[in-house]
Amino acid sequence: MAQPLREHWSSRLGFILAAAGSAIGLGTLWKFPSVVGEHGGGFFVFIYLVFTLFIGIPLFIGELALGRHAQRGAVGIFASISGERSFWKTVGWLGVASSFLILSYYCVVAGWGLNYFMMSINQFYEAHSADQISNIFQILYTSGDISIFWAFIFLLITLGVVYQGIRKGIEFWSRILMISLFILLVALACYSVTLDGFKEAVRFILVPSPGGFKPSGILDALGLSFFTLSLAQGVLLTYGSYLRPSEDLPKTALIVGSMVMLVSVLVVMMIFPVIFTFNLSPSGGAGLVFETLPVLFAQLPGAMLLSTLFFALFTFTALTSAVALLEVISANFIDLFGWSRHKAVLLSTGAAFVVSIPSALAGSQDLFKSWLPIYGLNFFGTVDSLVSVWLLPLGGFLTALYIGWHIDKAMIRKEFLSGTKWVSLFSIWFFLIKWVAPIAIVLIFLQKGGFINIDKFFLAVP
Ligand code: PFF
């Protein structure tokens, strides 16, 4: 079947901001600090950065290269390179499935952001103690109806953007709002640095503590790195397919990867000093951002404006990411079944909303009451860990094998080199993809599956 002419990004900056817009989202703003907190700080941030640099960014380049080469959606890419009946199409489907599952709980968290935006306008933190302010999240978390309502509104907004197609919708908005977010984050992080708890926060983040970070937590660091870079979710494959041959892939990947790493560090620097200054708990879990930041805002002059602005931008970054997730799912249906964009977007959003309901009700336990005792995590947590701990690393592993071992090296070399001047980087990149990424991911899976115990090697040292 002849492929319709593909829409392309209008400029390099447009693409970088859209890719960064997809990457920087709730993973960085919401998930990153809570996972760091749950792992007791320590080396976690450092390991996350190392993984991002040596495994995440190389895979990022690989996905863009595959997408650009094939000019199709996530599943179509594997079909067009390896044939319609190839096993590798599974990798594309795995990405689409991961995107779908992520979207189902992403909209719940983004909905909380919308809710905090509305509450900020009403100055909800006024005349409350730090404890009371941070407890407001618990009320929201256990109010299933409110969570569903805001998740629905958020999905509607996402739908509206994707409906309009990539240029007008995704590219346009990503530009303005990513820049505003960045400025606000830098300002808030600078303020946090002046708080009394700053030193303790740095110690918490950088110095391993007994009972805190365990080497086995590195799978979580890897999963988080994939999550934040939007890897193995079909997004970069799809976004790569809208790229022109003149685009410099390694440079673009390095710019986006650095932006993600920078924002992650900024967020942690903004949140942890608040936690230690106001004696909040660093292992706050899902609500860490909602529990700590309002406490910070309440201290500052112009609290209402700051808080409203922050949650507006929080929701916005969630939107640029959710748009990417929905785009991947829809683009696949358009590509594979010839559906119209409108039909694909509507059906995908509807399905995501249905699956989001049990996640929105996870805190109130109104649905699937025995889920928690049976699985040890509520529905929300189960979907999140299924995706971040297993599906994303698995998708990354298969993508690395595909590029490193299966397809024609000359073809991928040509795609890598098209548009870049960094010719000598190819061999290092290929080595990382062929050897380092798969071996690291397998080791981490073996650890997670209980076949090896790396904690023993590290913790045996007194
Ligand atoms: N990288 C996003 C984040 O960290 O919030 C999550 C994400 C967005 C993953 C978009 C995949 C995607 F397509």
Residues whose N, C-alpha, C, O or C-beta is under 5 A from the ligand:
A	BS01	PFF	S22 A23 I24 G25 L26 G27 T28 F227 T228 L229 S230 Q233 V235 S321 A324 L325
